[in-house]
Amino acid sequence: MSDGEERGGGGKCAFDKSMALFERAARVIPGGIYGHLSPIIRTPGATPYYAASAQGARFRDVDGNEFIDWLCAYGPMVVGYNNPRVEEAAEKQRKLGDCASVPGGIMVELAEFLVELIPFADWALFAKNGSDMTTWALQVARAHTGRRKIIMVEGTYHGAHAWCTPGHAGLVPGDRENILTFKWNDIVTFKKLVDEHEGQIAGAIMTPYHFPNWSDSVLPQTGFWTEVQAVCNRKGIVLILDDVRTCYRLHLQGSQELFRFRPDLSVHCKALANGYPLSACLGRKEFKNAASKVFATGSYWFSSVPMAASMATIKELKENDGVETMYRIGKLLWEGLEGLAKERGLTFALSGNPTMPYARFTNDNDLFRNQAFCAEMNRRGIFVHPHHNWFVSTAHTEKDVEITLEAADASFRAVKEKFGD
């Protein structure tokens, strides 16, 4: 096996075509590459900018470099790029029809399938991305309660819409005047907000655990979710679970099953259809009437192909114990990275859940070490991110972990040579 094959991407990767394509893009696309895919928030100049193809747990960029992908398209890829079962289901539906003047029957089948799968759910509604559904869920909470205010955790990403975007341009004060925030796990402040705004809070939206960009992931403290749910039930506040990143990775039936609570509404996306554009909101029957009154639509929201892909994806995960597979592979990667760093005398730690870990040097407040490490990994054919949690898929193998750790050892050495311990 050649050095390029061994490392999954070509030894020391070059990105000449990526740079040239980005220069062209900058002339006709604002920012060249925008949003969370922007290379500016990764490792500019030391990372692939454009993909050419993808298969299994790997993708190939326009320069011909191949990467073991621990970002999984930022979560959507869960059973492997071009998974045969998913692609067969999608192609079968594509031949029958995708976007038509009326919905396809597959929409009913998928809704029934999800309602049967998710224990608390009585209904499902579909859209295209997480932002669509988190924003719509807030409207349902307001329609149900007749209230305006929403509680969310400080620093949580719930989408790109004005009430929650991490951006700043184009916003006006009114966009967030009804949004209240508290720090993750701070149940005292949560209760204080509820008391201070008695009878005004429509909903509380949270992720199952805290995974902000740029900092460690934090699991819920013992009793946190029990108390949050008790307060919401007592005060008539709609509890909304943002399960966009986590559903089908933490638990096949929804992340609430792992942390033992029951939301009123839950938003799914990312791994829902293995890369096909689809999101969903699932809810309890008490909120079905309000949901039916909140206008929701889009020309492509009823497309049948992503729905067929979704059913195939979840069946694949269910029949092959996908969550356990991802947890096992993620744990191997987690323990291997921390072990190598310790051998090198470096303070490197992972946090969160093994299926979507966040990794950083704990003595790296400016994240320069993280950026250097990820740049070295990228150059060695391992695609990781310095400021965002990573993702594991069922397509990742023990061999992928082995190759990744070989690249990590060399990358740790490079970081130590540059920064010391």
N, C-alpha and C positions, 0 to 999 in steps of 0.2 A: 504493500500500500504506500502511495506517495505521501510526502509531507502534507500536500494540499488536501488529499483525501482524509488523512489522519486527523487533521485539524478541522475538517468539515467545511473549509472555505478557501484554502489556498495559501497556507502559511501566513505570510505577511500580506494582507490584502491591499490592493490599490483601488482607488475610487475615481479614476480619471473621467470615465463616462458619466458617472453620477454628477460630478462637478460641472461638466459641460452641459448636461441636461438641466441642472439647476439654474445655470446662467440663462439658458433659454426660457425656463419657467418664470424667472424673476421679471422678465420683460413683459409677460402676458398674464401672469397670475399674481394677485396681491400677496406679497410675502414669499412667493415661489412655492413653498409647501407650508401650509398654515395649520393652525390648531395643534392638537397633541402629537401629530406626526412631524412637526417642524424639527429639523435637525438642530436648530438653535438651542433647544432644551435637552439635547442628547450630548453628542460629542462631535461638534462641527469639524469637518475635514477628516475625521477618523471613523466614519460610519457610512454604511450604504444609504443612499437617498432614494433610490428607485428599485423596485423589484421587477424581475423578468418572468419568474416562474416560482411555483411552490409545490412541494410534495411531502406528505408525512409531517415530520417535525422540522423540515428544512425549507429555506427559500434561497433562490439564486438571484443576485442583483444584476443590473445591466452591464456591469463589468465582468460578469462571469464568475464572481466569487460566490461560494456556497456557505450558508450559515446554519448552524443549529440554532433554532429560534426559540428563545426563552421568553419572548414577548407575546407569541401566539396572536399576532395582529392586535395586540393590546386586549386580548381576552377572547375574541370570538372563535378562534380556532381551538376546538376542544377535543376532537377525535381525529385530528390530522388533516392537513391540507389535501384537497382532492380525495377525501375519504370515499372509497368505492360505493359503500352502501348509501351514503348521503347523496353522492352525485347520481347514482342510479335512480333514486327517488325523485331528485330534482329534474333530471332529464325526462323521466316518464311523465311528470306533470307538465314540463315545458312543452312537450309534444302535444299535450291535450289543450294547453292554454295557460297563460299566466295572468296578465292584466287585462281584464275584460270589463264590459259595461255593467256587469253584476258580479257579486262574489262567487267564487268557486265553492263547491260543496266541501272541499278540504278544510275551509275555515271552521265549519261546524265540527268536523271530525277532530281538528286540533284543539278546539275549545273543550270538547268533551274529554279528550285525552288528558289535557292539563288539569281539568277539574277533578278527574279521577286520580291523578298523580299527586296533586298538592292537597294535603289533608284539610286545610282550613277553607279552601277555595270553593265557591259556588258558581262563579262565572269568570269569563276571560274576555278581554278586548285587545285588539292588535293594532300596532303602529309600526314604525320603522326604526326608531332609535330610542335610547334611554331618556334623552331630554324631552321627547314627545310625551312619554308616559309619566315621568315624575311630575311634569307640569300639569298634565291632565289629572293626575291623582290628587294634586292640591286643589284643583277646581272641584273635583268630586267631594272632597272633604268640606269645602266651603258650601257647596250646594246642599249637602246633607245637614250641616249644622247651622247654616245661616250666619256663620262667623267669618272673620277676615284673616286673623293672624295665624302664622305658621311658625313652629319651633323647629330649628335644625341645629346640628352640631357645627361649631366653628371649625372652618378649614376643610369641611367635607365637600367633595365634588359630586353634585347631583345633575350636572348637565351644563349646556351652553346658553340657556335662556337667561333673560335679564335678572330674574330673582335669585339666581344661583351661580352665574358665570364667574370664574376667577379673573376674568378680564376687567378692564376699567373703561375703555373708550365706548362712547355712545350711550352710556347709562344716565338716567336722571334720578333724583332722590326718591321719587315715587315708586320706582321699580322695586325697592326693598323696604318700604316704610312699614310693611306688615310682617317682616321677617325678624324673628327673635332668635338669638344664638346663645349657646352655652358650650362649655368644654366637655369633651367626651368623658364619660364615667362620673361626671360631677352631678350626681343625682340631687344634691342639695340645691344647686342653682336651678336645675330643671324644675323642681317643685316650687322654688321661689318665683320663677317666671310664670308658672301656672297660677299661683296665688295673686301675683301682681296684676295679671290680666284676666282675672276671673270672668268667665262667660264670654271671652273674646277669641279664644284659641280654637281654630277649626281643626288643625292637625299637627302632628309631630312626625317629621320624616328623618329617618336615620338608616345608615348601613348597618349590617349585623355586627361588624366590628370596625374600628377606625383605621383607615388606610389612606391617610393624606399623602400627596406627593411631597417629596423633599424631606421626609422625616419618617421615623419608625412607625410601623403598624402597632396598634394597641388593642388587645382583646378586651371584652367586657369584664368588669369586676364581678365577683360573685354577687348575685342578687340584683345587678343593674337592670337587666331586662324584666325581671319580676316586678320591680318597683315602677319602672316606666309604664309597663302595661297596666298595673293597678291604678296608677294616677290617671292614665288615659281613660280607662273604663269608668272610674269614679266621676271624672269631670266631663265625660262625653266628648273627648278629643279623639279624632280619627288617627289611629296609629298606622303609619305608612312605612313599609320596609323597602328600602332601595336595595334590591338584590341583584342589581344590574351586573356587577362584576363577579359576584360570588355564587349565584345560583347555578346548580349543576356542577360546581367544583367543590363546595363545602359539603353539600348534601343533595342527593338527587331530588328530594321532595321539597327543597327550599331550605335556606339557611336558618330559618326559624326553628327547624327541627333539631339542628345541632345545638342551638342555644336555648331551646325549650321555652318558647313564648309563642303567642299567636297574634300576628298583625291583623289589621282590618283590610288593608290593601297591600299588595306586593308587586313591585315592578321588576320584570325580567328583561334581559337583552343579552348582549355579549355571546355567551355560549349557547343561547337558545336555538340557533340554527347553523352553527359551525361556519359562520362567515357570511351566510345569506342575510340580507337586511330584514330584520324582524325584531320587534319588541312586543311586550305584552304587559297588561296590568290584570292581576287576578284579585278577586275580592269576595267578601262574605255577602250573603244574601241581603243583610240589612242595608247594604249600600248600593244595591242593584238599581233601585228606583232613581236615586240621585245620579248614578252613572249614566242611566238612559237619557237624562235631561241635559247632560253636559255635551255640547257639540264636539264631535271628534271625527275628523276625516282627512284624507289625503288621496291624491289620485293613484298612488301606488300602495296604499296601506292594505288593500285587499288582494294584493298579488298572491297567486297560489303557489308559485315555485318555492319561495322561502318557507311557506307553511308545510309543504311536503318535506323539505329538507329538515325542518324542525322536528317533525315526528320521527324521521329516520335517525337524527342525531341523538335524541333522548332514548330511543329504543336501543341504539348502539351502546350508550352509556349504561343503560339498565342491564342489558343482557351480558355485558362483559365486565361488570363491576368497575365501571370507569372511575368513580370517585376514589375508591380504594387504590386503584392503579396509580392515579395521579398523586395521591397522598404518599404512597410508597416511593415513587420516583422522586418526588419533591423532597422527601425526608433524606434520601440518599444524597441528593444534591446539596441540601442544607448542611448535613453533617460533614460531608466531604469538604465543602468550602470553609467552614469554620475550623475544621481540623488542619487543613493546609495553612490557613492564615496563622493559626497558633504555632505551627511548626516554624513558620517564618518570623515569629515574634511580633505579629501584627494584631491589632485589635479590630477584628472584623466580625460582624454579627448579623444574623438574619432575624426577622420578626414577622409576626402575622401567622398565616397558615401555610403549611408546606406546599399546598397547591397553588399559592400565589404569594410567594415571599417577597419581602423588601430587604435589600442587602445594603450595608454601608460600613465604613470604617468608623468606629465609635469615637475616635479622637479627631474627627474630620469635620469641624463645624462649618467650614466653607465649602465642603464637598469636593475639593480639588482632588483628593485622593480617589474618591469614587469616580470622578470623571476620567482620571488617568487610568484607573483599573478597567473601566468599561471600554475605553478607547483601545487599550491593549487587547482586550477580549475580542472586540470587533475586528481588529486587524488579524486576529488568529481564527476568524471564522465562527465566533460565538456571539450571537446577538443578544445583548443585555442592555439595560437602561440604568443610568446613574441616579435618576431622581424619581422613578416610578416603580411600583411593585412589578415583579416578573410574574409569568404564568406558566403552568405545567399542563401538558395535554396527555391523552392516552397514547399518542403516537411517539412520545419520548421513551427512550429505552435506557437500560443500564449502560449500554455502550455509549449512548449520547452523554450520559453523566460522566463516564470515564474520560471521554474525549474533552468534555468541558472542564473537568478537573485538571487535565494535563495543561490545557490553555491557561487555566486559573493559576496554576503553580508558576508558570512563566510570567504571568501578568503580575502576580504578587511580588515576584523578584524585581520586576521593573519598577513597581511602585516603591518598594523599599529602597532601591538604589536612588530614586529621585527624592523621596521625602524622609527616609529613615523609618524608624519604628513608629 
